[in-house]
């Protein structure tokens, strides 16, 4: 089953904003500049994908964090499995790991 996704941007929450910004830049994302641009946003010029950091704290119970990771995992073409496993364990207090995504 294929589902369409329509959004203006993806909202992100991170407890490590500097690390996220560094990774976004490595992947080719840039911060748009000029009037009317999102101040916390990042856009990928080729992919036309936008991401905005909306909080620097966890948003407990606001969404299913593991389900979000599952969906992103399905969309990936390459990833750092050790890093992802560590972050899932950190974000779920050790209850889940990368094996929970498949």
PyMOL commands that set and color helices and strands:
alter all, ss='L'
color gray80, all
select helices_A, chain A and resi 17-26+65-75+81-91+98-101
alter helices_A, ss='H'
color red, helices_A
select strands_A, chain A and resi 10-13+29-30+41-44+49-55
alter strands_A, ss='S'
color yellow, strands_A
deselect
rebuild
show_as cartoon
